[in-house]
């Protein structure tokens, strides 16, 4: 085992003498072995109270740089690598990114694990070990194609372990195996991420992209994150998958409690479980079941579990507030049904309102309602999101349990999103502020005193240009795309969903394309950048990707337009791609329909790296605006109250806007113009065109004209470079609030009580 840096250096020299060559692959393997040894020797934080953070996703990203940052060894290792004739990027490229999440939910969980360890709190993560993740995204014929994401290689940060758990299912028992990964904190202590797999999983059953037999549970259970649930078999598979995760979690929690000799009737004094969205909800039911097996009465078990569990709501969208048909649960988890029935009876005695029922009149079981009734805490993830929960979406629950509701605005770990991915800016800020902002984010406020220092502003803008050049070189290598490094970088990278409104950005692109053709040229070229995956069963989201890729091709072939406008869609967008594009971006597009984005964390990453937000008054955008001032953010669109009222009154009619505005009609109709149809799929483009006019559930047309005006103002302002640099500086200066360290401190203070 390589435990010392000298040992690593000796191994490197031995291999060079033996083989007369040292490949980047072997260099990576040696460094990883050294880093793993350092992590495994770090002390585990122990205390009489422990957090279990249960999440369907942990979007970790590559771990080498992050682990070196937290060990305080990054600069030293980069120097060693350089001396051996390698670029650090060569070593990073050797690491496969774990495909264990998709969007903000999973990335938040990863940031939280980092902060929990760095703040020396006793807390582990629990989830599933997906063999292929969501999927690997490829573009063919301007469409998304899904393939298995084969990320598991011969070297790994995970260590396989045997466990003695058994998870009941329809045909008998499933035998779990465990993969553990050390989570190293900045101050030298470590926690663990526990991911469970099924011993009998069979990768060979996958065919024709990501197709497989959804009924072969013992073979398919941990193959994919969020398997296609457009049919009954897919929905039941989701239930099996979630139950497997929480049953393993519950068994681990009880096993560790007994090892500590904790009294199960007082388990809530020692254990706190954070339920990250509704996917892990059944841990409540499983713990009640297992406590009953160990001698507790139903009422006793409910009381103990109520004191242990807390629920984070991440969105008001229906697909995240999961409901399952009673019959599906009866088929998949019959062992839980008596508990569900008992809880339903008990809670209907507390409230007669239909909105608070666990089992509704249509015999659907509401998972969020279980969380809220039984859990000790319910938190939103941004101030406006929490207000919407209290005043609208969960109003009846708030009236029933006012003390349970609280806000915990999301955060990001600066150790990855500054130190790790933007070392140039990190080093500059450390030198300027005489303190490390990754460890002390509050120090960033001192940047305000440099708001009129043109030298500092120029330095920060020069770093931004350097990051642009790095990203352009990366995209040239990755996708053979050549982009203008001196253009405005206007970026929208996030999960593809109609509520995030990538389709509105597409309409702006059409607007700009038509302007350029009419000789209305922008003051400088514009690079509009996308990165996103669409869930495999989400047809309209795929149609949006198709439209954007068609526009990308159309613009690239237009000799008049392409010098002034480029569109780039990043294939297979993930954490690694984010670490390239976020530091390079000038404009951060956060244009979700107001009230629909609970928080967002991408907006925080962009802000920290000096991008200026273009967004609606939604999620954490509201708090960003409060911090930076209206002069340092660009906002547009109808507010949450207006949007919620439109839904309540059912009075939004997209067709009226389409027919009432010649400009809007021109933009929308371009989607089915002859030149688009020559490039694209008529069925897909026509379906998106129809969706925008006849449904537009997320009100694209309501805000599109104001959005265009706001973006044009932003592009004009960008030409006042010193003023723009000041906006960048102010965003960086006020980003400290959005550290996940602050968020975790608030969770601990108000809910977890670990310290």
C-alpha positions in Angstrom: 0.0 0.0 0.0 1.3 3.4 -0.9 1.0 5.4 2.3 3.6 8.1 1.9 4.4 10.6 -0.8 8.0 9.2 -0.9 6.5 5.7 -1.5 4.6 7.1 -4.4 7.7 8.7 -5.9 9.6 5.5 -5.4 6.9 3.5 -7.2 6.9 5.9 -10.1 10.7 5.6 -10.5 10.6 1.8 -10.2 8.0 1.5 -12.9 10.0 3.9 -15.2 13.2 1.9 -14.7 11.3 -1.4 -15.2 9.3 -0.5 -18.3 11.2 2.6 -19.7 7.8 4.2 -19.8 5.0 5.3 -17.5 1.6 5.7 -19.0 -1.0 8.2 -17.8 -3.2 5.3 -16.9 -0.6 3.8 -14.6 0.2 7.2 -13.2 -3.4 7.7 -12.3 -3.6 4.2 -10.7 -0.5 4.9 -8.5 -1.9 8.3 -7.4 -5.3 6.9 -6.6 -3.8 4.1 -4.5 -1.8 6.7 -2.6 -4.9 9.0 -2.0 -7.0 6.0 -0.9 -4.4 5.1 1.6 -4.4 8.6 3.0 -8.2 8.6 3.2 -8.4 5.2 4.9 -6.0 6.3 7.6 -8.0 9.3 8.5 -10.0 9.0 11.7 -13.7 8.3 11.6 -15.8 10.9 13.4 -17.7 9.1 16.2 -20.4 10.5 18.4 -23.5 9.4 20.3 -25.7 10.7 17.6 -25.5 9.9 13.9 -27.0 11.2 10.6 -28.1 8.9 7.8 -28.6 10.9 4.6 -30.7 8.7 2.3 -30.9 9.7 -1.4 -31.7 8.0 -4.7 -28.9 10.0 -6.2 -25.3 10.9 -5.3 -23.9 12.8 -8.3 -20.3 12.6 -7.1 -18.3 13.7 -10.1 -14.7 12.6 -10.4 -13.1 12.3 -7.0 -9.4 12.5 -7.4 -9.1 16.3 -7.5 -11.8 16.8 -4.8 -10.1 14.3 -2.5 -6.7 16.0 -3.0 -8.2 19.4 -2.2 -9.7 18.1 1.0 -6.4 16.4 2.0 -4.5 19.6 1.2 -2.4 17.8 -1.4 -3.6 19.2 -4.7 -0.8 21.7 -5.4 1.8 19.2 -4.3 0.4 16.4 -6.5 0.1 18.6 -9.5 3.7 19.6 -9.2 4.8 15.9 -9.0 2.7 15.1 -12.1 4.2 18.0 -14.0 7.7 16.9 -13.1 7.0 13.5 -14.5 6.0 15.0 -17.8 2.2 14.9 -17.6 -0.4 17.6 -17.7 -2.8 17.3 -14.8 -5.7 17.1 -17.3 -4.2 13.9 -18.7 -4.4 12.3 -15.2 -7.9 13.6 -14.7 -9.0 12.1 -18.0 -8.1 8.6 -16.8 -10.8 8.7 -14.1 -14.3 7.5 -15.0 -17.0 9.6 -13.5 -19.4 7.6 -11.3 -22.9 7.6 -12.9 -24.9 7.7 -9.8 -27.1 10.7 -10.3 -28.6 13.0 -12.9 -29.3 16.5 -11.7 -29.3 19.0 -8.9 -30.8 16.5 -6.4 -27.8 14.2 -6.7 -25.2 16.9 -6.9 -26.6 18.5 -3.7 -26.3 15.2 -1.9 -22.7 15.0 -2.9 -22.0 18.5 -1.8 -23.7 17.8 1.5 -21.5 14.7 2.2 -18.4 16.9 1.6 -19.7 19.5 4.0 -20.8 17.0 6.7 -17.3 15.5 6.7 -15.5 18.8 6.6 -17.6 20.2 9.5 -16.7 17.0 11.4 -20.3 15.8 11.9 -21.0 12.2 12.2 -23.1 11.4 9.1 -23.1 8.8 6.3 -24.9 8.7 2.9 -27.0 5.7 1.8 -28.1 5.0 -1.7 -27.8 2.5 -4.6 -24.9 1.3 -6.7 -26.2 1.8 -10.3 -24.3 -0.1 -12.9 -25.2 2.2 -15.8 -26.6 5.3 -14.1 -29.3 7.2 -15.9 -27.7 6.6 -19.3 -24.8 7.8 -21.6 -26.2 10.4 -24.0 -25.1 10.3 -27.6 -26.4 12.6 -30.4 -27.3 10.9 -33.7 -29.3 12.5 -36.5 -29.9 15.5 -34.2 -31.6 13.3 -31.6 -30.7 12.0 -28.2 -29.8 8.3 -28.1 -29.5 6.5 -24.8 -26.8 3.9 -24.1 -25.6 2.2 -20.9 -23.1 4.4 -19.1 -20.3 1.8 -18.4 -18.5 3.7 -15.7 -17.4 0.8 -13.5 -13.7 0.0 -14.2 -10.9 -2.0 -12.6 -9.9 0.9 -10.3 -12.5 2.5 -8.0 -12.9 4.7 -5.0 -15.4 2.1 -3.8 -14.6 -1.0 -1.7 -16.9 -4.0 -2.0 -18.1 -5.5 1.3 -20.3 -8.4 2.3 -23.4 -7.8 4.4 -25.8 -10.3 5.9 -29.0 -8.5 5.1 -32.0 -10.0 3.2 -34.6 -8.0 1.4 -38.0 -9.6 0.9 -39.6 -9.4 -2.5 -42.3 -11.2 -4.4 -40.4 -14.3 -5.3 -38.3 -14.7 -2.2 -35.3 -12.7 -1.0 -32.8 -10.5 -2.6 -29.2 -10.6 -1.3 -27.5 -7.2 -1.1 -23.8 -6.4 -1.4 -22.3 -3.2 -0.3 -19.9 -0.7 -1.9 -18.4 1.8 0.5 -16.5 4.9 -0.3 -14.6 7.1 2.1 -15.8 10.7 2.2 -12.9 12.8 3.4 -13.4 16.1 5.0 -11.3 19.2 4.8 -10.1 18.8 8.4 -9.0 15.2 8.2 -11.9 13.2 9.5 -14.0 10.9 7.3 -17.5 9.5 6.9 -18.8 6.9 4.5 -21.1 6.7 1.5 -22.8 3.3 1.5 -24.2 2.1 -1.8 -26.1 -1.1 -2.1 -26.2 -3.5 -5.0 -28.0 -6.8 -5.7 -25.7 -9.8 -5.8 -27.7 -11.3 -8.7 -27.7 -8.3 -11.0 -27.0 -9.2 -14.6 -25.7 -6.5 -17.0 -26.1 -8.9 -20.0 -29.9 -8.5 -20.0 -29.5 -5.0 -21.5 -30.0 -4.8 -25.2 -30.9 -2.3 -28.0 -29.6 0.7 -26.1 -31.0 0.6 -22.6 -33.9 -1.9 -23.1 -34.2 -4.8 -20.6 -36.8 -7.0 -19.0 -38.4 -4.9 -16.3 -40.0 -7.9 -14.6 -36.7 -9.7 -13.9 -36.2 -7.9 -10.6 -33.3 -10.0 -9.3 -31.3 -9.2 -12.5 -32.3 -5.6 -13.2 -32.8 -3.9 -9.9 -29.6 -1.8 -9.8 -28.9 -1.5 -13.4 -30.3 2.0 -14.0 -31.2 5.1 -12.1 -34.9 6.1 -12.7 -35.8 3.3 -15.1 -38.5 4.1 -17.6 -41.8 4.2 -15.7 -44.1 4.8 -18.6 -45.8 1.4 -18.1 -46.9 -0.7 -15.1 -43.8 -2.9 -15.1 -41.6 0.2 -15.0 -43.5 1.8 -12.1 -43.4 -1.4 -10.1 -39.7 -1.6 -10.8 -39.3 1.9 -9.3 -41.1 0.7 -6.1 -38.9 -2.4 -5.9 -35.8 -0.3 -6.3 -36.8 2.2 -3.7 -37.8 -0.5 -1.2 -34.5 -2.3 -1.7 -32.6 0.9 -0.9 -34.6 1.7 2.2 -34.7 -1.9 3.5 -30.9 -2.1 3.3 -30.7 1.3 4.9 -33.0 0.4 7.8 -31.2 -2.9 8.4 -27.8 -1.0 8.5 -29.2 1.6 10.9 -30.5 -1.0 13.3 -27.4 -3.2 13.0 -25.2 -0.2 13.9 -27.5 0.8 16.7 -27.3 -2.6 18.3 -23.5 -2.5 17.9 -23.5 0.7 20.0 -26.0 -1.0 22.4 -28.5 1.8 21.9 -31.9 1.1 23.3 -34.3 0.8 20.3 -37.1 2.5 22.2 -34.9 5.5 22.5 -33.3 5.2 19.0 -34.4 8.7 18.1 -32.0 10.1 20.7 -29.1 8.6 18.7 -30.2 8.5 15.0 -31.5 11.1 12.6 -32.5 10.2 9.0 -32.8 12.8 6.3 -35.1 11.7 3.5 -33.9 13.5 0.3 -37.1 13.9 -1.7 -39.8 11.2 -1.6 -37.7 8.3 -3.2 -36.6 7.0 0.3 -40.0 7.5 2.0 -40.5 3.8 2.6 -37.7 3.9 5.1 -40.3 5.1 7.5 -42.5 2.1 6.9 -39.7 -0.4 6.9 -38.3 0.9 10.2 -41.7 0.6 11.8 -41.9 -3.0 10.5 -38.5 -4.0 11.7 -39.0 -2.4 15.1 -42.2 -4.3 15.5 -40.3 -7.5 14.7 -37.9 -6.6 17.5 -40.7 -6.3 20.0 -42.0 -2.7 19.8 -45.7 -2.1 19.6 -47.0 -0.3 16.6 -47.6 2.9 18.5 -44.1 2.7 20.0 -42.5 2.1 16.7 -44.3 5.0 15.1 -43.2 7.3 17.9 -39.6 6.3 17.6 -39.5 6.6 13.8 -41.3 10.0 14.0 -38.5 11.3 16.1 -35.8 10.0 13.7 -37.0 11.1 10.3 -36.9 14.5 8.5 -38.0 15.2 5.0 -36.6 17.6 2.4 -39.0 18.7 -0.4 -37.1 19.7 -3.5 -39.9 20.6 -5.9 -43.7 21.0 -6.2 -43.7 19.1 -9.5 -46.1 16.2 -9.4 -43.5 13.6 -10.6 -41.4 14.3 -7.5 -44.3 14.2 -5.1 -44.6 10.5 -5.8 -47.9 8.6 -5.6 -48.2 4.9 -6.2 -51.4 3.0 -6.8 -52.4 1.0 -3.8 -52.6 -2.2 -5.9 -49.0 -1.7 -7.1 -47.7 -1.5 -3.5 -49.9 -4.4 -2.5 -48.2 -6.5 -5.2 -44.6 -5.3 -4.6 -44.4 -4.6 -0.8 -47.3 -6.5 0.8 -45.4 -6.6 4.1 -45.8 -2.8 4.4 -49.5 -2.5 3.7 -50.9 -3.0 7.2 -48.6 -0.2 8.3 -49.8 2.1 5.5 -53.4 1.3 6.3 -52.8 2.0 10.0 -51.1 5.3 9.4 -53.8 6.3 7.0 -56.5 5.7 9.6 -54.5 7.6 12.3 -53.8 10.6 10.1 -57.4 10.8 8.9 -58.3 11.2 12.5 -56.0 14.2 12.7 -57.3 15.8 9.5 -60.4 15.2 7.3 -59.0 17.2 4.4 -58.5 15.2 1.2 -55.2 16.9 0.5 -53.6 15.4 3.6 -54.7 11.8 3.1 -52.1 9.1 2.8 -54.5 6.9 0.8 -56.8 9.1 -1.4 -60.2 8.4 -2.7 -58.7 6.9 -5.8 -56.7 4.4 -3.8 -53.4 6.1 -4.5 -50.7 6.3 -1.8 -49.1 9.7 -1.3 -45.4 9.3 -0.3 -44.9 13.0 0.6 -47.9 12.9 2.9 -46.3 10.0 4.8 -43.1 12.0 5.2 -45.0 15.1 6.5 -47.3 13.3 8.9 -44.7 11.1 10.4 -41.4 13.1 10.1 -40.3 15.6 12.7 -39.3 18.2 10.1 -40.3 19.4 6.6 -37.9 21.8 4.9 -37.9 23.6 1.6 -34.7 24.5 -0.1 -35.0 28.3 -0.8 -36.9 31.0 0.9 -39.5 31.5 -1.8 -39.9 27.7 -2.2 -40.6 27.3 1.5 -43.2 30.1 1.4 -44.9 28.4 -1.6 -45.1 25.2 0.4 -46.6 26.9 3.4 -49.0 29.2 1.5 -50.0 27.0 -1.5 -48.9 23.5 -2.2 -48.8 22.2 1.4 -51.0 24.8 3.0 -53.3 22.3 4.7 -50.2 20.5 6.2 -48.7 23.8 7.4 -52.0 24.5 9.2 -51.8 21.1 10.8 -48.0 21.1 11.7 -46.8 24.8 11.6 -43.7 24.0 13.7 -42.4 21.3 11.4 -41.9 23.6 8.4 -38.6 25.4 7.9 -36.3 26.6 5.2 -32.8 25.4 4.4 -31.6 27.3 1.3 -29.3 24.9 -0.7 -25.6 25.4 -1.0 -22.6 24.1 -2.9 -19.2 23.0 -1.7 -16.6 25.7 -2.6 -13.9 23.0 -2.3 -15.1 21.5 -5.6 -16.7 24.5 -7.3 -13.8 26.9 -6.7 -10.7 25.2 -5.5 -11.1 22.1 -7.7 -12.4 23.4 -11.0 -11.1 27.0 -11.1 -7.7 26.9 -9.5 -6.7 30.2 -11.2 -9.5 32.1 -9.6 -9.0 30.3 -6.3 -5.3 31.1 -6.1 -6.0 34.7 -7.1 -8.6 35.2 -4.4 -6.4 33.5 -1.7 -3.6 35.9 -2.6 -5.9 38.9 -2.7 -7.9 38.2 0.5 -5.1 36.5 2.5 -7.4 33.7 3.4 -8.9 30.7 1.6 -12.5 31.4 0.6 -13.1 27.6 0.1 -12.7 27.2 3.9 -13.9 30.7 4.8 -16.5 31.7 2.3 -17.5 34.7 4.4 -14.2 36.3 3.4 -15.4 36.8 -0.1 -17.5 39.8 1.1 -14.2 41.7 1.3 -14.1 41.7 -2.5 -16.6 44.6 -2.3 -13.9 47.0 -1.5 -12.3 46.3 -4.8 -15.4 47.1 -6.8 -13.8 50.2 -8.3 -10.3 48.8 -8.6 -9.9 48.4 -12.3 -6.8 46.3 -11.9 -8.6 43.6 -9.8 -11.5 43.7 -12.2 -9.2 43.2 -15.2 -7.4 40.3 -13.4 -10.7 38.5 -12.8 -11.8 39.0 -16.4 -8.5 37.7 -17.6 -9.0 34.5 -15.6 -12.5 34.2 -17.2 -10.9 34.4 -20.6 -8.3 31.8 -19.7 -11.2 29.4 -18.6 -12.9 30.1 -21.9 -9.8 29.1 -23.8 -9.6 25.9 -21.8 -13.2 25.0 -22.5 -12.9 25.7 -26.2 -9.9 23.4 -26.4 -11.8 20.7 -24.5 -14.8 20.9 -26.9 -12.6 20.8 -29.9 -11.1 17.6 -28.6 -14.4 16.1 -27.4 -16.9 17.0 -30.1 -14.8 18.5 -32.9 -16.6 21.9 -32.4 -14.7 25.1 -33.0 -16.0 28.1 -31.1 -15.1 31.8 -30.9 -13.2 32.4 -27.6 -13.9 36.1 -27.7 -17.7 35.7 -27.8 -20.2 36.1 -25.0 -20.6 32.8 -23.3 -24.3 32.4 -22.6 -24.9 29.1 -20.8 -28.0 27.0 -19.8 -26.8 23.7 -18.5 -29.2 21.6 -16.4 -31.6 18.7 -16.6 -33.9 19.0 -19.6 -37.4 19.6 -18.5 -40.1 21.9 -19.8 -40.3 23.9 -16.6 -36.6 24.8 -16.9 -37.7 26.3 -20.3 -34.8 25.4 -22.7 -37.5 25.8 -25.3 -37.7 29.6 -24.5 -34.0 29.9 -25.1 -34.6 28.1 -28.4 -37.1 30.8 -29.4 -34.5 33.5 -28.5 -32.0 31.8 -30.8 -34.5 31.9 -33.6 -35.1 35.6 -32.9 -31.3 36.3 -33.0 -30.8 34.2 -36.2 -33.6 36.1 -38.0 -32.2 39.5 -36.8 -28.7 38.6 -38.1 -30.2 37.6 -41.5 -31.9 41.1 -41.5 -28.4 42.7 -40.9 -29.2 43.6 -37.3 -25.8 42.4 -36.0 -24.9 41.9 -32.3 -22.1 44.0 -30.9 -20.0 40.9 -30.5 -20.5 37.2 -31.3 -22.6 35.1 -29.0 -22.0 31.5 -28.0 -25.2 29.9 -26.6 -24.3 26.7 -24.8 -26.6 23.9 -23.6 -26.0 20.7 -21.7 -28.8 18.4 -20.6 -30.2 14.9 -20.6 -33.9 14.3 -21.2 -35.5 11.4 -19.2 -35.8 8.5 -21.6 -39.7 8.5 -21.4 -40.1 12.3 -21.6 -41.1 12.8 -25.3 -41.4 16.6 -25.3 -38.0 17.1 -23.5 -36.5 14.9 -26.3 -38.3 17.1 -28.9 -36.7 20.2 -27.4 -33.2 18.6 -27.6 -34.0 17.7 -31.2 -35.0 21.3 -32.1 -31.9 22.7 -30.5 -29.6 20.3 -32.3 -31.4 21.1 -35.6 -30.8 24.8 -34.9 -27.1 24.1 -34.1 -26.7 22.4 -37.5 -28.7 25.1 -39.3 -26.6 28.0 -37.8 -23.3 26.2 -38.3 -24.1 25.9 -42.1 -25.3 29.5 -42.4 -22.3 31.6 -43.5 -24.0 34.8 -42.7 -25.2 33.9 -39.2 -22.4 31.6 -37.9 -19.7 34.4 -37.5 -22.1 36.1 -35.0 -24.0 33.3 -33.4 -23.0 29.8 -32.4 -25.0 27.1 -30.6 -23.2 24.3 -28.8 -24.9 21.4 -27.1 -22.6 19.5 -24.8 -23.0 15.8 -25.3 -23.4 13.7 -22.2 -23.4 16.6 -19.8 -22.2 15.6 -16.3 -20.2 17.0 -13.4 -16.9 16.9 -15.3 -18.4 18.9 -18.1 -19.9 21.4 -15.6 -16.4 21.9 -14.1 -15.2 23.1 -17.5 -18.1 25.3 -18.7 -19.2 27.0 -15.5 -15.9 28.8 -14.9 -15.9 29.9 -18.5 -19.4 31.3 -18.7 -20.4 35.0 -18.7 -24.2 34.5 -18.5 -26.0 32.0 -16.3 -29.5 31.2 -17.6 -31.9 30.3 -14.8 -35.1 30.9 -16.6 -37.5 28.4 -15.0 -41.2 29.3 -14.7 -41.5 31.2 -11.4 -42.7 28.9 -8.6 -41.4 25.7 -10.3 -37.7 25.7 -9.5 -37.4 25.0 -5.8 -33.9 26.4 -5.4 -31.3 25.5 -8.1 -27.7 25.1 -7.3 -26.3 25.6 -10.7 -27.1 29.3 -10.3 -24.8 29.3 -7.2 -21.9 27.6 -9.0 -22.1 30.2 -11.8 -22.3 33.0 -9.3 -19.2 31.9 -7.4 -17.3 31.7 -10.7 -18.2 35.2 -11.8 -21.1 34.6 -14.2 -24.1 37.0 -14.1 -27.6 35.6 -13.7 -30.3 36.0 -16.3 -33.4 34.6 -14.6 -36.9 34.7 -13.3 -37.8 35.5 -9.7 -37.7 31.8 -8.8 -35.9 29.6 -6.4 -32.5 30.9 -5.1 -32.5 33.6 -7.8 -34.6 35.6 -5.4 -31.9 35.4 -2.7 -29.1 36.0 -5.2 -30.9 39.2 -6.2 -31.3 40.3 -2.6 -27.6 39.8 -2.0 -26.0 41.3 -5.2 -28.6 44.0 -5.8 -30.8 44.5 -8.9 -28.0 46.2 -10.8 -26.0 42.9 -10.7 -28.6 40.5 -11.9 -31.1 40.5 -14.8 -34.6 39.4 -14.0 -37.7 39.1 -16.0 -41.1 37.3 -16.2 -44.2 36.9 -14.2 -43.8 36.3 -10.5 -44.8 33.2 -8.6 -48.1 34.6 -7.3 -49.2 35.4 -10.9 -48.2 32.0 -12.2 -49.9 30.1 -9.3 -53.0 32.2 -9.9 -53.0 31.2 -13.6 -52.9 27.6 -12.6 -55.6 28.0 -10.0 -57.9 29.9 -12.4 -57.0 27.8 -15.5 -57.0 31.0 -17.5 -53.6 30.8 -19.3 -54.2 30.2 -23.0 -50.9 30.0 -25.0 -52.8 30.2 -28.3 -54.0 33.7 -27.5 -50.5 34.9 -27.1 -49.4 33.1 -30.3 -52.2 34.6 -32.3 -51.9 38.0 -30.7 -48.2 38.6 -31.3 -46.8 38.4 -34.8 -43.3 38.2 -33.3 -44.1 35.2 -31.1 -45.9 33.6 -34.0 -42.9 34.0 -36.3 -40.6 32.4 -33.7 -42.8 29.5 -32.9 -43.6 28.8 -36.6 -39.9 28.7 -37.5 -39.8 25.3 -35.7 -41.8 23.9 -38.6 -40.3 26.0 -41.3 -39.1 24.3 -44.5 -35.4 24.8 -43.6 -36.0 23.1 -40.1 -38.0 20.3 -41.6 -35.3 19.6 -44.2 -32.9 19.0 -41.3 -35.1 17.5 -38.6 -37.8 15.0 -37.9 -41.2 16.5 -38.9 -43.0 14.4 -36.3 -40.8 15.7 -33.5 -40.8 19.3 -34.6 -44.5 19.4 -35.3 -45.3 17.9 -31.9 -43.2 20.6 -30.1 -44.8 23.3 -32.2 -48.2 22.0 -31.3 -47.2 21.7 -27.6 -46.2 25.4 -27.4 -49.4 26.6 -29.0 -52.1 24.3 -27.5 -50.7 23.4 -24.1 -47.5 25.2 -23.0 -48.0 23.9 -19.5 -45.0 25.8 -18.2 -46.0 29.1 -19.9 -43.1 29.7 -22.3 -45.1 32.1 -24.4 -46.1 34.1 -21.3 -42.6 35.3 -20.7 -40.8 34.9 -24.0 -41.0 38.5 -25.2 -39.9 40.0 -21.9 -37.1 37.4 -21.8 -35.8 38.5 -25.3 -35.8 42.2 -24.2 -34.0 41.4 -21.0 -31.3 39.3 -22.7 -30.7 41.9 -25.4 -30.2 44.5 -22.6 -27.7 42.1 -21.0 -25.8 41.7 -24.2 -25.6 45.4 -24.7 -24.4 45.9 -21.1 -21.7 43.3 -21.6 -19.9 45.7 -24.0 -19.3 48.1 -21.0 -16.5 45.7 -20.0 -15.4 47.4 -16.8 -18.9 47.7 -15.6 -19.5 44.1 -16.5 -16.4 43.1 -14.6 -17.8 44.9 -11.6 -21.0 42.8 -11.8 -18.8 39.7 -12.0 -16.9 40.8 -8.9 -20.0 41.6 -6.9 -21.5 38.2 -7.7 -18.4 36.4 -6.5 -18.3 38.7 -3.4 -21.8 37.8 -2.3 -21.7 34.1 -3.2 -20.3 33.1 0.3 -23.9 32.7 1.6 -24.4 29.8 -0.7 -21.7 27.5 0.7 -23.1 24.1 1.6 -21.1 24.4 4.9 -23.6 27.1 5.9 -26.6 24.9 4.8 -25.3 21.9 6.8 -24.7 24.1 9.9 -28.4 25.1 9.7 -29.6 21.5 9.2 -27.5 20.5 12.2 -28.6 23.4 14.4 -32.3 23.1 13.7 -33.0 19.4 12.8 -30.1 17.0 13.3 -28.6 18.2 16.6 -25.3 16.3 15.9 -23.0 18.8 17.5 
